[in-house]
Amino acid sequence: MIKGFFIILLIFISSTSFGQISNANKWTDVEIPLRNELFVGGGISTRGFQVRVAYGRIKTPVRTMNFFVDFGEIKNPKEKQQTYDGLSIIGGAPKAFIYGKRNNLFFTRFGYGEKYYLSLKNRRAVSLGFVYSAGFSLGMIRPYYLDLIYRDNLNRPNIVAEKYSETNMLKFLNPQEVDGPSGSNYGWDELDLAPGLFLKAGLLIDWGAFDTILKDIELGFAADFYFREIPMMIFEENTPVFVNLYINIHLGHRW
């Protein structure tokens, strides 16, 4: 259902844009009251989240150039949270963890994009447009740590935060030996970098496209292509390509 909605939107955009852009580009530079925009934003995707900082240069009444930096996380679609059906050895219910997960994948994107508006812009009306962008994507692979339960000679439990390895494989993959994830503070000093490229395209809904306060919503799809496979899961097939749908909300200033 969601994928079909995005496909219909993109077909509509491509079929109506060229004539309207051609007519709007005949406007003179005098009719462009603002030239720059700076905004921040973020949102969710079908595979994670993203945040953005961007600068835009308004070139014509319908065309704006953007330079931006994105940061976010990409998750494997096979990830499922699981807990051992029992009590935590430190008290309370066990913390949910992702079974079979080996690494987290975070990204930083450095990109260039453009916005094209399909209707005449003014300070109060809602304007519809489409966006596309591309650039460099730096994948940051962080080991996924679990709190594993070890016992001494007197059967007293001891929790040790560990990432997956051949040595602890049997314990790492046994839910009865896991007390939950170790937390987000582990693994940042062990990042493995994976360079790649990305493409994005989508629909833009802008409230007051020539207002000094920028406020818009962007709906679209993104594809990241890394130059090698990303080992996110232990048992599932790993891939260098990640495609997802996203929705972003942006707020900023124009001048």
KASULLIN-V722128 format. One record per backbone hydrogen bond with DSSP energy under -1.0 kcal/mol. CO is the residue of the C=O (numbers start at 1). NH is the residue of the N-H. If there is no record, write none. Layout:
# KASULLIN-V722128
{{CO NH} {CO NH}}
This chain:
# KASULLIN-V722128
{{1 5} {2 6} {3 7} {4 8} {5 9} {6 10} {7 11} {8 12} {9 13} {10 14} {11 15} {12 16} {13 17} {17 21} {18 22} {19 23} {20 24} {21 25} {23 26} {24 27} {28 31} {29 32} {35 58} {36 255} {37 56} {38 253} {39 54} {40 251} {41 52} {42 249} {43 50} {44 247} {47 75} {48 45} {49 73} {50 43} {51 71} {52 41} {53 69} {54 39} {55 67} {56 37} {57 65} {62 117} {63 59} {63 60} {64 115} {65 57} {66 113} {67 55} {68 111} {69 53} {70 109} {71 51} {72 107} {76 79} {80 99} {82 97} {84 86} {88 91} {92 88} {97 82} {98 101} {100 234} {102 144} {104 142} {105 74} {106 140} {107 72} {108 138} {109 70} {110 136} {111 68} {112 134} {113 66} {114 132} {115 64} {116 130} {125 208} {127 206} {128 118} {129 204} {130 116} {131 202} {132 114} {133 200} {134 112} {135 198} {136 110} {137 196} {138 108} {139 194} {140 106} {141 192} {142 104} {145 182} {146 148} {146 162} {147 179} {148 160} {150 158} {152 155} {156 152} {158 150} {160 148} {162 146} {168 172} {169 173} {171 174} {174 177} {175 178} {177 149} {179 95} {180 147} {187 190} {192 141} {194 139} {195 227} {196 137} {197 225} {198 135} {199 223} {200 133} {201 221} {202 131} {203 219} {204 129} {205 217} {206 127} {208 211} {212 254} {214 252} {215 207} {216 250} {217 205} {218 248} {219 203} {220 246} {221 201} {222 244} {223 199} {224 242} {225 197} {230 232} {232 102} {232 103} {239 230} {240 226} {242 224} {244 222} {245 46} {246 220} {247 44} {248 218} {249 42} {250 216} {251 40} {252 214} {253 38}}
